[in-house]
């Protein structure tokens, strides 16, 4: 898809060409993701883990999310920019949810927001939509609910849980979300949800039957040494390449090979000679280097 991707563009891809989505957390990542052709960029609260070093996504607040979303927005990506609403930014009241979604758009430059949860989030989803802010849903393994779920576990493996998730998916789709993330769910359930809802589904650990896929930037490019989830395919080892490149740089500094003459600024010959040898009323010459 050429040019700027919009919410209607994403919605129109239901059942068509697979949608591509990747996280990004700063200007440089956004430029790379956009140039690579991402349909959507998610400024995910996963930045708590992969950028800031926290153990869970619960450790980032709205101000942090706005800060990183704004950095991504300044890259002016062709990708649709989706900002994650962090924990407690939409849980206290509907009014808080609308106000905070508005801040992600106004201050962060987000073009849509994503929030976790099914039917219990309908009031805040509907209110944000009434404020003309597009909403992406998120069902299944919802990291902001890690404590109540008892850890990061695949969701919907039991039949009753699967039926509940399908009901949630239909409800938020009917409420007006333009797409939804399905995370950490069995592939058969993801296929059923994808068939039953009218909006695109974006899978992460949900098999190949969804309308698109999303992964974390750092996972795809191998930028950290942590254990990768089963559903991640690593396409590069940038961490290893970066370590090796820095080691070569450090060796060249220590050996004197860097900087070379080509990497050094010079004065003209006469000016250099005058600086080194000429008298000055302010300095004692010749200089001792």
Buried (B, 14 or more C-beta within 10 A) or exposed (E): BEEEBBBEBBBEBBEEEBBBBBBBBBBEBBBBBBEEEBBBBBBBBBBBBBBEEBEBBBBBBBEBBBBBBBBBBEBEBBBBBBBBBBBEBBBEEBEBBBBBBBBBBEBBBBBBBBBBBBBEBBBBBBBBBEBEBBBBBBBBBBBBBBEEBEEBEBBBEEEEEBEBBBEBBBBBBEBBBBBBBBBBBBBEBBBBBBEEBEBBBBBBBBBEBBBBBBBBBBBBBBBBEEEBBEBBEBEEEBBEEEEEEEEEEEEEEEEEEEEEEEEEEEEEEEEEEEBEEEEEEEEEEEEEE
